[in-house]
């Protein structure tokens, strides 16, 4: 089983925190759809006959495409790839795009999961982020999605926002829970260099939230969501029973995937490749019948380290027997003992898990356990 990702690189406006590949010039949408259809034909053999079980439209803002454009892409996928009987088909969307008519059309053409970029229910935060939608639209779009027949809805939230109090963050969590989405992803605000927030920080106009305050927000998030019946199956992801993201989980479980569109990544178990992150360069290469991409052959160390890094973040943990059988690799027992003694790791049935305390230091612990870590 494998996954398919389509990158739709268009946005209405640039959010002040975002450093993903996108363009606010939407005049190339039809040309981009045609190029994606052509790339499907070029990449149809990439997965060597693997069956696709998840399709994910990400961006950018895929909900800026018309339902006709989205349908043509889904038809193209079905023509070029072998699809599983039961498919998870996700569309990333912004609240302001999700009109009742579009939602009805999305269900009709086959989408069965929405991932809605709410980010915050606080109007002042949305303005700070330069988001295109208003807080009220976040609530309305979920109600409309339910009426259209969507029973698998995920929402994104952002925490660790400068000057946001713990009480204000709790209000966001409580509002999210009240809307009963099946899935909630919550990410710490990362201030990247080449963003508006990054420039403000360099000028001393923006001070990041203190680490201890951010940690309090994470702890509150976990307590509130688990108390409301959500399961933390990955550090940033929570779901009601049976509603984990199959697509994202396939990444964490090292399943193969093919990525289409500018900046999209693909993985076949041996190599990883990524398309050029420029709309015009991507379109020009497709017109010439060639893909413009970079590629790396994954070494044994790459594979071991990726396995450790991704699995430790999940509720399924890092399997010691798997590392031994697949990679002939044994984790450093002294380090495991150290982190266990400090209450950061626990071991059960020869599988290593992060504790609640350990999750706050997940990246540090994983990298320290890497093969050849200094």
N, C-alpha and C positions, 0 to 999 in steps of 0.2 A: 504494500500500500504506500501511496505517496501523496504529496500535496502540490497544488498549483497556486501561484501568487501572481496577480496582475497589478502593476503599479500604474496608477492614474495620476500623473504629475501636475495637476492643476488645482489652484486655490483661488478663492475670491480675493483674499488679502493675506498678507504675511503675518502670522502670529508672532509676537515678540520673543517667544522662547524657542521657536522651531528652527532646526538646522537640517531637516530632511530635504530631499530633492523635490522641488516643485517650482511652478511658474504661475504668476498671476495673469499671464497672457493666455486667454482661453480661446484664441482664434484658431489654434491648431488641434482642437479636440477631435474633429472628424478625421483629420489626417492621422492623428495618433491612434484612433480606433482601427483604421485601415492597416497601420503599421503593426499593431498588436496582432491582428488577424494574420498578417503575413508571417510574423515571428512564430506564431503557433505552428504554421506549416514547416518552418525551418527547424523548430525545436521538438517536433513530434516524436523523434526517436531518442531524445535525450534520456528519458527514463527507461529505455530498453523494455518497453512493454508493461511497465508497472501500472497498476490500477490506481487512478486518482480517487481519493476518498474525501478530500477537502479542496474547496476553491475559495480563495480569499482575494477580494478587491480592496487594495490599500492605496495609500497616497501620501501627500496630496489629499484630494477630496473626491473620491469616486462618485459621490452623490451629485456632483455637478454634471455628470453625463446624463443624457436623456434616457428614458426607459428603452427606447428603440436602440440606442447605441449599446446599452448594457445587454439587451437581449441578443444583439448581433454577436457580441463577444461570447456569451454563453453558448450560442449555437456553434460558434467557431471552436470552442473548447470541446464540445460533444463530437464534432467532426474529426478532430485531430488527436484526441486522447481517449483511452479506455477509462470509462467512469464506473465507479462502484454503484451498486443498486441504491444504497442509502448514502446520500451526499450531504455534507455540511457546506452550504454556500453562503458566505458572509460578505456583507457590504459595509465598509466604513462609511459613516455619514455624519454630517453636521446637522444639528437640530433645525436650522433655518431652511434647509433644503427639503426636509421631509414633509411635504404637503400630503394631505389625504389621498390625492390622486396618484402621486408618485408612489406612495406606500402600497396602494392597491395594485398598481402596475408591477411593482417589485415582487410582490407575492405571486402574481399571475405568471411572471416569467421564470420563477424558480428560486428566488432568494428565500432562504428560511432562517437566516440569522442576521441581525443588525448589530453593528458595533458603533455606538453613538458617542461622538466626541463632546461630551458635556463639559468636562474639565472643572467646572465650578457652578454652583447655584447662586453665587454671590455676584450681583451685577457689577460691583466695583472691581472685582477680580477679573471678570470678563473684559472690562475696559482696559485694565492693566495689561492683560494678555493680548489685547487687540483682536479678540475673537469677533466673528461676524454675527453671532447670534445673541439673543437676550435670554436671561434666566427663565422667563416665562415660557419661551419656546421649547426649553428642555423638557418641561413638564407636559406641554401640549403634544409634542411629537411622540412621546411614549404612549400617551393615551390614544393618539391616532394610529400608532403602530399596532396596538392591541386590537383596535376596531378593524384594522386591515387583515388581521389574522396572524400576526407575528407572536409566537409563543417562546421565542428564544432571543432575548435582547440583552446586550452587554452595554455598559456605559463606562466611560473613562473619567477618572477624577485625578486631580493634581493636588499634592500637599507640599509642605515645606515652602510655602509662599512667603516672601518677606513681609513682615508685619502682620501676618495672619495669626490670630490668637488660637489657643487650643479650643476655646469655646466656639469660635467661628468655624473651625474645622469640624467640630462635632455637629454643628448645625447642618453642614454639608452631608455628613455621613447619615444623619437622621433623615434628611430629605431623600437621599438616595434609597435608603431602606424602605421608606414609605411608598416609593414607586414600584417596588417589588421586581426589579430587573432580575433575570436569571443569573447574570454574571456582572461582576464589578472588577475593573482593573484600576489600580491606584498607583500612581507613579510620583516619586519625589521630583520636584522641579530641579532640573539640571540647567545651570546657566552656561550656555555655550558661547565661545569667543565671538563668532561671527553673527551673532543675533543682536537685536536691539537691546535686550536685557544685558547681554555680554558687554556691549559698548557702554551702557550706563554704569555697570559695575566697575569697568576700567577707569571711568571718570570719577569714581567715588560717589556716584549718585544712587547707588543701590547696594544695600548690605544684605547678604544671604541670611537666612534664618540660622540661628545657632544649632550646632549638631545635636545638643541635648534636647532642644525644643522639637527638632525634627523627629528624634527618637520617641518622644512623648506622643507625637501625632501618629506615628506608626503603631505604637502600643494601643492607643485609643481605637484606631481603625480596626485592629484585629479583635479587640474585645467586643466592640459594637457589632461588627459583621458576624463574628462567630456566635454571638448572643442572639442574632437574628436568623440563624440557620444557614449562614454561608460558610463554606469550607475553604480554608486557605490551601489551595493545591499547588501554588507556586508563590514565591515571595510577593509578587505584585498582583496576583490574581486570585479572586474569590468567586465561588459559584454555589448555587443551590444544588442539591443532589442531582447528579446526572447531566449537569449543564457546563462541564468544563469545555474550554475551547479545544476542539479536536485538532484544528489547524496549528495553533501555537504549540500544543502539546507534542505534535509530530516533530517540531524543531527540537524540543528538549529531549526527545527520545531518539534523535539521530536518524529519523526517517528521511528518505530522499524527497527532494522537491525541485520544481522548475519555476523560475521567476521570469516573467515577461514584462517588458517595458524598461524605460530608462532607469538606471541605478539598481534594477532588480537583481537579486542573487539566486543562484542555483547550486544544488549540491547532489552529487550522485553516489556518495559514499566513499569516493576516492579523491575527487577534486571539488573545489569550489570556484565558481566564476561569477563575475558581476558585470552587468552591462554598463556602458558609458553613462555617466550621470549628467547628461546634457541633452535637452530635447531635440535641438536641431541636429546635433551629431548623431543621435540615435535614429532620427527619421531619415537622414541622408544615408546612413549605413544600410538601413532596411531597403531603401529605394534601389541601392546597388546590389541587393541580394546577398548581403553579408552582415554578420553581427559584429559590432564593435564592443569587445569585452576584454577584461583581464581575467587571468586564471592562475590558480595555485594548486599544486599537488600537495595534499595533506600528508604530513609525515606522521610517523607513529606517535611522536610527542604531541603534535597538534591534536590528534584524535583522542589521546588519553586526557589531555588538558580540557578539551571541549566537553568530554563526557563528565569529568569531575565538576566543571563549572556549571553545566546546565542541570545535571541530576541533583546536585546538592540543593539547588533552589526549589526542588519540587517535593511534594509529599511522598513520592515514591522512593526518594533517596538514591544514594550512590552504592551500587552493588559491588562488594569486594570480589565475589566469585566471577562476575562479569569482567572486571579489570584483569583478573588472573587468566581466565579462559580465552578472552579475545585478544588481549594485548600482552599477556605474560608480564604484567606489572603488579607490583605490590606497594601499597601506600606505606609511607613512613610511620611505623608504629609509635615512635617516640612523639611525633607531632599529634597523632590521634589521641594518645594518652594525655598529652598536655591539654589539648582542647576539651577533652572529656572531663578532665579534672577541673577545668575552669568553667564547666557547665555550658559549653558552647556546642558540643557534639554529643550524640548518643548513638549506640549501636544496638541493632535488634535484628536477629536472623541474618547476621553477616551483611547487613546493610547499614550504611552510615547516614544519619539524619542531623540536620541543624536543629538545635533547640530554639525556643522563642528568643532567647538572648543571643544565640548564634546567628539568627537570621539578620540581626542588625549589623553583623560583621561578615556577611556571606562572601562578598568578593575577596576580602582579605584572606579569609580561611581557605577558600578554594584555591587561590593563587599560591598560597603557601604549601599546598598539597600537590601542586603541579609537578610533573616529572621535570627534572633539571632546574627546579626552582632554586634560586641562589640563596 
